[in-house]
């Protein structure tokens, strides 16, 4: 029997607005305020420590709004650290590779050498330097914390809040939600749109009945929930989250019917399992026809916990009119060919859906910037969008 879907709303909605003025918010001048008032002060997701399984493993990533290149590495002591990708000699980029494994990082310019814990351990022709204080010339470390394998950074000299304070109650609600999973895909695309609109596209389910009608027409909702209302929706100071309703009457494609006979169901099919095995933050209302969750970490990241997979999406503004979108997808470890094929099938279906979302971001931005839309009008099912702009205004006006 299909469970009736009545949205459970949680959190303080007293300061949310359902009309959002947009033209000025998408301007170059407003973006400059966002960089200083939001990105320079927030805890930001930059990657996943599953890519740092061994001591010495590292990857390099950039944070476009702050024009920063970062080294994310697991030191010889096992700790994950984040450093600016800058040699302390004359400022050249220290690492030019995307990833690797090394005990030491050596600058290609003059061969200054650093340990993977950030210490300056070698200076060529050191005798020619007067009063060189090597102890204080290690790599510049950025405040960071690993939360459930996800790496967060904060660029403030002394963060106003710890990550736990920033995330609030949800900090302790996701223990182990992505354990024993590996990265199976990594997508990156630059889109001609404003970063706010890009984030917004993945923070509501109102659109999926229409935009995705050709790719995944019946994966959500049911006859008793024709508008695909979210069973659970919550807003917090720096987060918003909802659960999506899976369709118990979903008709698998012929490919799904073959693949998922021999492997675990994944998007756009959803597994039925013991909900009590989930961390309390995943599917918080324990909705029986649960498909997946969306969790928006303000300002610019979204994660998507599911039964047999999960994703991380980052929306990095390059400018007020261009956004660098990065998507990482994870799934369960396996050596079975049937599982690998099923995972590949799910990734292709996800990519098709992503392409449909990307198209609307650019046309929406073009239309708003033509001064044709003074306000966006948001429904109760779009409370995560309302909360996004409330959080932005709080930071910009503080």
C-alpha positions as CSV (number, residue, x, y, z in Angstrom):
1,X,0.0,0.0,0.0
2,X,1.3,3.4,-0.9
3,X,2.1,5.7,2.0
4,X,0.3,9.0,1.9
5,X,2.7,11.9,1.5
6,X,2.0,15.0,3.6
7,X,5.1,17.2,3.9
8,X,6.5,17.5,7.4
9,X,8.0,21.0,7.7
10,X,10.7,21.5,10.2
11,X,12.9,24.5,11.3
12,X,12.4,28.2,11.8
13,X,10.5,29.5,8.7
14,X,9.5,32.9,10.3
15,X,12.0,34.9,8.4
16,X,11.7,33.1,5.0
17,X,10.4,35.2,2.1
18,X,8.4,33.8,-0.9
19,X,9.2,36.7,-3.1
20,X,12.9,37.2,-3.9
21,X,14.2,40.3,-5.9
22,X,16.7,38.9,-8.3
23,X,18.1,41.4,-10.9
24,X,20.4,43.3,-8.5
25,X,21.3,40.1,-6.7
26,X,22.7,38.7,-9.9
27,X,24.8,41.7,-10.7
28,X,28.6,42.0,-10.8
29,X,28.5,44.5,-7.8
30,X,26.4,42.2,-5.7
31,X,28.7,39.3,-6.5
32,X,31.7,41.2,-5.2
33,X,29.8,41.6,-1.9
34,X,29.1,37.8,-1.8
35,X,32.7,37.0,-2.2
36,X,33.8,39.1,0.8
37,X,30.7,38.6,2.9
38,X,29.9,35.0,2.3
39,X,32.7,32.9,0.6
40,X,35.5,34.5,2.6
41,X,33.7,33.7,5.9
42,X,31.8,30.4,5.3
43,X,32.8,26.8,5.8
44,X,33.1,25.4,2.3
45,X,33.1,21.9,0.9
46,X,36.2,21.3,-1.3
47,X,36.3,17.5,-1.7
48,X,36.2,14.1,-0.1
49,X,38.9,12.4,1.9
50,X,38.1,9.0,0.2
51,X,40.6,10.2,-2.4
52,X,43.3,10.3,0.4
53,X,43.4,6.7,1.4
54,X,47.2,6.5,2.0
55,X,49.7,8.6,3.7
56,X,51.1,11.1,1.2
57,X,48.1,11.0,-1.0
58,X,47.0,14.5,-2.2
59,X,44.8,16.3,-4.7
60,X,44.9,19.9,-5.8
61,X,41.7,21.9,-6.1
62,X,40.8,25.6,-6.6
63,X,38.3,27.9,-5.0
64,X,37.5,30.3,-7.9
65,X,35.7,33.1,-5.9
66,X,38.7,33.5,-3.6
67,X,41.2,32.9,-6.5
68,X,42.9,30.2,-4.3
69,X,44.6,27.0,-5.3
70,X,44.7,24.4,-2.5
71,X,46.7,21.3,-1.7
72,X,44.6,18.7,0.2
73,X,46.8,16.0,1.6
74,X,47.1,13.2,4.1
75,X,50.4,13.7,6.0
76,X,52.7,11.0,7.3
77,X,50.9,11.4,10.6
78,X,47.6,10.3,9.0
79,X,46.0,13.7,9.4
80,X,44.3,15.5,6.5
81,X,45.5,19.1,6.0
82,X,44.8,21.8,3.5
83,X,47.5,24.2,2.4
84,X,47.6,27.1,0.0
85,X,49.4,25.8,-3.2
86,X,52.1,28.5,-2.9
87,X,55.8,28.2,-2.4
88,X,56.9,30.5,0.4
89,X,60.0,31.6,-1.6
90,X,58.6,33.7,-4.4
91,X,55.0,32.6,-4.6
92,X,55.0,30.2,-7.5
93,X,52.4,27.4,-7.6
94,X,54.0,24.5,-5.7
95,X,52.1,21.5,-7.3
96,X,51.0,21.5,-10.9
97,X,49.6,18.0,-11.0
98,X,45.9,17.2,-10.2
99,X,46.7,14.5,-7.7
100,X,49.4,12.0,-6.6
101,X,51.2,10.6,-3.6
102,X,54.4,12.1,-2.1
103,X,56.3,12.5,1.1
104,X,57.7,15.8,0.0
105,X,56.6,18.6,-2.3
106,X,59.3,20.3,-4.3
107,X,58.9,23.6,-6.0
108,X,59.9,23.5,-9.7
109,X,61.1,27.1,-9.6
110,X,64.0,26.9,-7.1
111,X,63.5,23.5,-5.5
112,X,62.4,24.6,-2.1
113,X,61.2,21.4,-0.4
114,X,58.3,20.8,2.0
115,X,57.1,17.8,3.9
116,X,53.5,16.6,3.4
117,X,52.7,18.0,6.9
118,X,53.7,21.4,5.6
119,X,57.1,21.9,7.1
120,X,59.9,23.6,5.1
121,X,62.6,21.0,5.1
122,X,65.0,22.1,2.3
123,X,66.2,25.3,0.9
124,X,68.7,25.2,-2.0
125,X,71.9,27.3,-1.5
126,X,70.6,28.2,2.0
127,X,73.8,29.9,2.9
128,X,73.0,32.8,0.6
129,X,69.9,33.8,2.6
130,X,70.3,36.1,5.6
131,X,68.1,35.5,8.6
132,X,66.0,32.8,7.0
133,X,63.5,31.5,9.6
134,X,62.7,28.1,8.1
135,X,60.5,27.2,11.1
136,X,58.0,29.9,10.2
137,X,58.2,29.4,6.4
138,X,56.2,26.2,6.1
139,X,53.2,25.9,3.8
140,X,50.3,28.2,4.7
141,X,47.6,26.1,6.3
142,X,43.9,26.8,5.8
143,X,41.5,25.9,8.6
144,X,39.9,22.6,7.7
145,X,37.9,19.7,9.1
146,X,36.9,16.3,7.8
147,X,33.2,15.6,8.4
148,X,31.9,12.1,7.3
149,X,34.8,12.0,4.8
150,X,33.9,15.4,3.4
151,X,36.6,18.1,3.6
152,X,35.5,21.5,4.7
153,X,37.7,24.7,4.8
154,X,37.3,28.1,6.2
155,X,39.5,31.0,5.0
156,X,39.2,33.2,8.0
157,X,42.3,33.7,10.1
158,X,40.2,32.7,13.0
159,X,36.8,31.2,12.1
160,X,33.9,32.9,13.7
161,X,32.4,29.4,14.3
162,X,33.7,25.8,14.5
163,X,32.3,23.5,11.8
164,X,30.1,21.9,14.4
165,X,28.7,25.3,15.4
166,X,28.2,26.2,11.8
167,X,26.3,23.0,10.9
168,X,24.3,22.9,14.2
169,X,22.2,19.9,15.1
170,X,22.9,18.0,11.8
171,X,26.6,17.7,12.6
172,X,26.1,14.5,14.6
173,X,23.2,13.0,12.5
174,X,25.1,11.5,9.6
175,X,27.6,9.1,11.2
176,X,28.8,6.6,8.7
177,X,26.3,7.5,6.0
178,X,28.9,7.0,3.2
179,X,31.1,4.3,4.7
180,X,32.6,1.6,2.5
181,X,31.9,3.6,-0.7
182,X,34.3,4.7,-3.4
183,X,34.2,7.4,-6.0
184,X,32.8,6.1,-9.3
185,X,32.5,9.3,-11.3
186,X,33.7,12.9,-11.4
187,X,32.0,15.5,-13.7
188,X,32.9,19.1,-14.2
189,X,31.2,21.7,-16.4
190,X,31.3,25.5,-16.6
191,X,27.8,27.0,-17.1
192,X,26.9,30.6,-18.1
193,X,24.8,31.3,-15.1
194,X,24.9,32.8,-11.6
195,X,26.0,30.4,-8.8
196,X,22.8,31.1,-6.8
197,X,20.6,29.8,-9.7
198,X,22.8,26.8,-10.1
199,X,22.5,25.8,-6.4
200,X,18.8,26.5,-6.5
201,X,18.2,24.0,-9.3
202,X,19.1,21.1,-7.0
203,X,17.3,22.3,-3.9
204,X,13.7,21.6,-4.9
205,X,11.8,18.7,-6.5
206,X,9.0,20.8,-7.9
207,X,10.6,20.7,-11.4
208,X,11.3,17.0,-11.8
209,X,7.8,16.1,-13.1
210,X,8.3,18.4,-16.0
211,X,12.0,18.9,-16.9
212,X,12.8,15.1,-16.5
213,X,9.7,13.7,-18.0
214,X,11.6,12.2,-20.9
215,X,14.6,10.7,-19.0
216,X,13.1,9.5,-15.7
217,X,9.3,10.1,-16.0
218,X,8.1,8.0,-13.1
219,X,10.9,7.6,-10.6
220,X,9.3,9.9,-8.0
221,X,5.7,10.5,-6.7
222,X,2.7,8.1,-6.9
223,X,-1.0,8.3,-7.7
224,X,-1.5,9.6,-4.1
225,X,1.3,12.2,-4.5
226,X,0.9,13.4,-8.1
227,X,2.7,16.7,-7.5
228,X,5.6,14.8,-5.9
229,X,5.6,16.8,-2.7
230,X,8.5,16.2,-0.4
231,X,7.7,14.0,2.6
232,X,10.2,15.9,4.8
233,X,11.6,19.4,4.5
234,X,13.7,21.2,7.0
235,X,15.6,24.5,7.1
236,X,18.4,25.5,9.5
237,X,20.8,28.4,9.9
238,X,23.3,27.2,7.4
239,X,21.6,24.1,5.8
240,X,18.4,23.0,4.3
241,X,17.3,19.4,3.5
242,X,14.5,17.4,2.1
243,X,13.6,13.7,1.4
244,X,12.3,12.7,-2.1
245,X,9.4,10.3,-2.5
246,X,10.2,7.2,-4.6
247,X,7.5,5.8,-6.8
248,X,6.5,2.3,-5.7
249,X,4.9,1.9,-9.2
250,X,8.0,2.8,-11.1
251,X,8.3,0.7,-14.3
252,X,11.9,-0.3,-14.8
253,X,13.3,0.1,-18.3
254,X,14.4,-3.2,-19.9
255,X,18.0,-2.3,-19.0
256,X,17.1,-1.8,-15.3
257,X,15.2,-5.0,-15.3
258,X,18.3,-6.9,-16.3
259,X,20.9,-5.0,-14.3
260,X,19.2,-4.8,-11.0
261,X,18.3,-8.5,-11.0
262,X,21.9,-9.1,-10.3
263,X,23.0,-6.1,-8.3
264,X,21.7,-3.5,-5.8
265,X,19.1,-1.0,-7.1
266,X,20.3,2.5,-7.8
267,X,18.9,5.6,-9.4
268,X,16.4,5.7,-10.9
269,X,15.3,2.6,-9.0
270,X,15.4,2.7,-5.3
271,X,16.0,0.0,-2.8
272,X,13.7,-1.2,0.0
273,X,15.5,-1.9,3.2
274,X,15.5,-1.5,7.0
275,X,15.2,2.2,7.6
276,X,16.4,1.8,11.2
277,X,19.8,1.0,9.8
278,X,20.2,4.6,8.5
279,X,21.8,7.4,10.5
280,X,19.1,9.6,12.0
281,X,19.8,12.5,9.6
282,X,19.2,10.3,6.5
283,X,15.5,10.1,5.6
284,X,14.7,11.8,9.0
285,X,10.9,11.1,8.8
286,X,11.6,7.4,7.9
287,X,9.3,7.7,4.9
288,X,8.7,4.2,3.6
289,X,8.9,5.0,-0.1
290,X,12.0,7.0,0.4
291,X,14.2,7.6,-2.7
292,X,17.0,9.9,-1.6
293,X,17.8,13.1,0.4
294,X,19.1,16.4,-0.7
295,X,21.1,18.4,1.8
296,X,22.1,22.0,0.9
297,X,25.2,23.1,2.8
298,X,25.1,26.9,2.5
299,X,26.5,28.6,0.5
300,X,27.3,26.4,-2.5
301,X,27.3,22.7,-1.9
302,X,24.7,19.9,-2.1
303,X,25.0,16.3,-1.0
304,X,22.6,13.5,-2.0
305,X,22.5,10.5,0.3
306,X,20.8,7.4,-1.2
307,X,20.6,3.7,-0.2
308,X,23.5,2.4,-2.3
309,X,25.1,5.6,-3.5
310,X,25.7,9.3,-2.7
311,X,26.9,12.4,-4.4
312,X,28.6,15.7,-3.7
313,X,27.9,18.8,-5.8
314,X,29.8,22.0,-5.6
315,X,28.8,25.2,-7.4
316,X,31.8,27.6,-7.6
317,X,31.2,31.1,-8.9
318,X,33.8,32.2,-11.4
319,X,32.1,35.5,-11.8
320,X,28.5,36.8,-11.4
321,X,27.6,35.2,-14.7
322,X,29.6,32.0,-14.8
323,X,29.7,28.9,-12.5
324,X,32.0,26.0,-12.2
325,X,29.9,22.9,-11.3
326,X,31.7,19.9,-10.0
327,X,29.9,16.6,-9.3
328,X,31.4,13.6,-7.5
329,X,29.4,10.3,-7.3
330,X,30.1,7.4,-4.9
331,X,28.9,3.9,-4.7
332,X,29.5,0.6,-2.8
333,X,32.8,-1.2,-3.3
334,X,32.5,-4.2,-5.5
335,X,34.6,-6.5,-7.7
336,X,31.5,-8.1,-9.4
337,X,31.2,-7.3,-13.1
338,X,27.4,-7.2,-12.7
339,X,27.6,-4.5,-10.1
340,X,30.1,-2.5,-12.1
341,X,27.7,-2.6,-15.1
342,X,24.7,-1.6,-12.9
343,X,26.7,1.3,-11.5
344,X,27.7,2.5,-15.0
345,X,24.1,2.4,-16.1
346,X,23.0,4.5,-13.1
347,X,25.8,7.0,-13.8
348,X,24.7,7.5,-17.4
349,X,21.1,8.0,-16.3
350,X,22.2,10.6,-13.7
351,X,24.3,12.4,-16.3
352,X,21.3,12.6,-18.6
353,X,19.2,14.2,-15.8
354,X,22.0,16.6,-15.0
355,X,22.2,17.8,-18.6
356,X,18.5,18.7,-18.4
357,X,19.1,20.7,-15.2
358,X,22.0,22.6,-16.8
359,X,20.0,23.9,-19.7
360,X,17.5,25.7,-17.5
361,X,20.2,27.4,-15.5
362,X,21.5,29.4,-18.5
363,X,18.1,30.4,-20.0
364,X,16.9,31.4,-16.5
365,X,19.9,33.7,-16.0
366,X,19.5,35.3,-19.4
367,X,15.8,36.0,-18.8
368,X,16.3,37.5,-15.3
369,X,19.2,39.7,-16.5
370,X,17.0,41.1,-19.3
371,X,15.1,42.9,-16.4
372,X,12.0,40.8,-17.3
373,X,11.5,39.3,-13.8
374,X,11.6,41.7,-10.8
375,X,10.8,38.9,-8.3
376,X,11.0,35.1,-8.1
377,X,7.8,33.6,-6.5
378,X,8.5,30.6,-4.4
379,X,6.2,27.9,-3.1
380,X,6.3,26.1,0.2
381,X,8.0,23.1,-1.6
382,X,10.8,25.6,-2.4
383,X,11.6,26.5,1.1
384,X,15.3,25.5,0.7
385,X,15.6,28.3,-1.9
386,X,13.9,30.7,0.5
387,X,16.3,29.6,3.2
388,X,19.3,30.0,0.9
389,X,18.5,33.7,0.3
390,X,17.7,34.3,4.0
391,X,21.1,32.8,4.9
392,X,22.9,35.0,2.3
393,X,21.2,38.1,3.5
394,X,22.0,37.3,7.1
395,X,25.7,37.1,6.3
396,X,25.8,40.1,4.0
397,X,23.9,42.3,6.5
398,X,25.8,41.2,9.6
